[in-house]
Amino acid sequence: MGGVVVVGVLGSTPVLKRIHKLVRAIALVAMLVVATACNAEVFTTIDVAEDGSGIVNVAVALDPELAAQLPDLESAGLALADARQAGWVVEPRELDDDGRTRIRASKEFGNPQQFAEVMNEIGGADGLFRNFTLTKESSFAQVSYSVTGQLVANGFQGFADDELNVLLGQPLEVFAVENGADPNDVAVQLAVTLPGEIPPEGSNGVRVDQVSESTVRFWNTTLGRTGPVDVRSESTTREIGALVALGIAVLAGVMALLIGLAIILRLVQARQKPAPAAVKRPSARAPKSAEPQIVLSETGDGEESEVSANPTVVALDGMGVLYGVGADIDEVLIPFCFEKGSPLTADEIAGRARQLSLGRIEPSTFWQMVQVPGDPNELDDEYLAHHALKPGVVRFLRSLRDRGVRVACLTNDSASWARKLRQRHSLDTLVDPWVVSGAVGVRKPDRPIFEVLRRVTGEPPANILVVDDQLDILDVARTLGYRTAWFAPEADAEDARGHSILRSFDVPDQPAPEPAANA
């Protein structure tokens, strides 16, 4: 028998008495599980939102044999209207796709104080759930959450009250013994979902799953356990924008100090030294063809014309610019997961892929979460084999390198996958640095990732050309002062929203620079 019991004795306050019938109803289901040894699952979940509100869910799933023996709870004297009046949402029986009958009850809470009240309603002072608290604390750039409490098993007597004993016709413990029930066979499961990331050293659950932008931690015990199980789950959410703003403010202060010192030093030197003698300058400059150039199509109301740009850094997008497929999630990753047998929906796979691209999970965890079996490294290699370089890109990169233009990559991707791809295609010596969302914890088009690009290149935005196949990303880059180019081989100029267009990686032959005129 694999049931999971999640309810206990209630206190004597008026509010608790209003829902004790709901608790007895679920206790009755648990006892039927004991009596019939049928397949059933009963569990509780605590879901906490970022604002400190949330919901507590209690559910039981019964196989067809057990569901057929379950009496109607209302006709059995368990008037669930009282529970509903206390704020509990008690759903009618429903049949799952697998043929099992499911019964659910839930109650929302608006703040940490209400959370403690809800947990006391289903646990009481002497029940299974004791001393449960929720805290939310805000500090600069992060919010911390914590759920603590205890699971205290007390055998079957923890589910007994006078009315349930009358309903069974005998004390609950006697009923359980006569039916061969063993408290050690009744499993208890609790799941706590908190926003953000849970540090391993800050939580004591036995298993962790990453779901959307939250993490779930589980606790398991049995009614036969002699000691309490301590529950503690902690998490933090980070505000990347605040961290970047702080870095900018500190940097601005340091720069202002250095500039002030430089001005003072220059004034002192000007007073102490005579004016320097004039230096003879060359009468001619090297021809402009010797400067680094990238051929773009200029957009506007008129006809397209070829123009030259001479940035010091070109930042190329990964998927859709360096590599062949732009919509890699929809066109490559989701079909690959379906091909490998994932039962999840496309939206569910895409949500987990987003967590991967933010660095919150590793590829090995991703494959587990989308339920794709196999060796993670082999799955990585098979999936990444679908991503080939765009035609002409290597020659383009070499041409920029030879002309003194640095090439960076600014991409939304898993840090591990991005590293394996550049090694597979030998790009390490052609592209540097790599600004990957999975490594920095923020995605395009969010502004902080562009600040990371500026810092790691050491160049002002005006010297950096951002090349992307997504116009929304380029719009943000342009507002931050970056040069922009839309990689769109077949696009019309009027659709470019004012961005230049890079139609291909064809590199025109450059004439050899003419020697400079003698001074």
Secondary structure, DSSP 8 states (H G I E B T S, - for coil): ---B-------SSHHHHHTHHHHHHHHHHHHHHHHH---EEEEEEEEE-TTS-EEEEEEEEE-HHHHHH---TTTTT--THHHHHTT-EE---EE-TTS-EEEEEEEEESSHHHHHHHHHHHH-TTSSEEEEEEEEEEETTEEEEEEEEEE---GGGGG--HHHHHHHTS-HHHHHHHTT--GGGSEEEEEEEEESB--GGG---SEEEEETTEEEEEEEEETT-SS-EEEEEEEEEE-HHHHHHHHHHHHHHHHHHHHHHHHHHHHHHHHHS---------SS---GGGS--EEEEE-SSS--EEEEE--SEEEE-TBTTTBS-SSHIIIIIHHHHHHTT--S-HHHHHHHHHHHHTTSS-HHHHHHHTT--S-HHHHHHHHHTT--B-TTHHHHHHHHHHTT-EEEEEE-S-HHHHHHHHHHTT-TTT---EEEHHHHT--TTSHHHHHHHHHHHT--GGGEEEEES-HHHHHHHHHTT-EEEEE-TT--GGGSTT-EEE-----------------
